[in-house]
Amino acid sequence: MTPSDALEVRRKRLMFRSSYRGMKELDLVIGAFAREYLDSFDGDALRQYEAILDVPDSDLLDWLVQKSPVPAGMDTDVMGKLMNFEYVKTLR
């Protein structure tokens, strides 16, 4: 498997995880974000995105609606893109 094939498999897995998180509202928002950005993410951005997907739904939703601040360790470039994503802005 070539490195580009491995990235493509990784992106497909992340797309699935993005659309089937469990909380329907986040499935819709995170799924739309993934469709918009995943193909452009390099390995570092994919790692940042995977970390976001590992966050429990309730915590992630609180961050997105600005009920609680994004922790310093999660304040990455990808999180910034997610926080500024148009669908996320409609949640606030």
N, C-alpha and C positions, 0 to 999 in steps of 0.2 A: 504494500500500500504506500503510495507516495504521500509526502507531507500535505499536498493540496487535497488529496482524497481524505486524509485523516481530518483535516479542517472541515471538509464538507460533511462528514459523518458527525462530527462534533456539533456543527451548526444545526443539523437536522434534529439531533437529540435535544438541543437547547430550544429549538422551535417547539417541539412537542411539550417539553416542560413548561414553556412560556404560556401555552394555550390550555394546559390542564393542571393548574396549580391547586384548584379546589374551591376557591372563592370566585364565583362567576364574574364579579366586577373586575377582579385582578386578572382573570383569564382574558377578558376582553381587552383591557388596557395593555397588559404586558405582552399579550399576543400581537397586538397591533404594533407595539414598539419593536418587537422582534422582527416582524415582517418588514418594517421600515429600515432597521439598522443591522441586523445580524450579518448579512452578506458583506458588509463593509468592515466588520470588526476583524482586527488581527488577533494574534494569540494572546497578547496582553489584555486587550479589550474583552476578549472572550472569557478570560479568567475573572476579570472584574464583573462581568455579567453573570457568570456562574455563582459568584459570591452573593450577588443580589438575589438570585433564584433560591439560594439556600436560606434566606431570611424567612421566618414565619410570616404568613399572610397578614396577621394582625399588626405586626411591627411594620412591615412594608407599607401597608395602607396608612398607618399613622404618619409615616414619613411623607408619603405622597400627598396627603391632604394637609400636611404641615401641622398636624396635631402634636407631633413631637419632632425634635431635630434629628437629622441624619447623624449618626455617630461619626466621629472623626475618621475611624478606620474604614468606614463605608463611603466616605465623601470622595469618590473617584470621578474621573472624567465620564465614565459611563453612567454613573448615578446622576451626574449633572445633566447629561442628555435626557435621562429618564424624567428627572424633575421638571425639565423644560419642554417635554413632549406635549404636544397640543392636547391629546386626550387626557393627560394627567391634569393639565390646567383646568379642564372642565369638571374635575372632581372637587375642586376647591370652592 
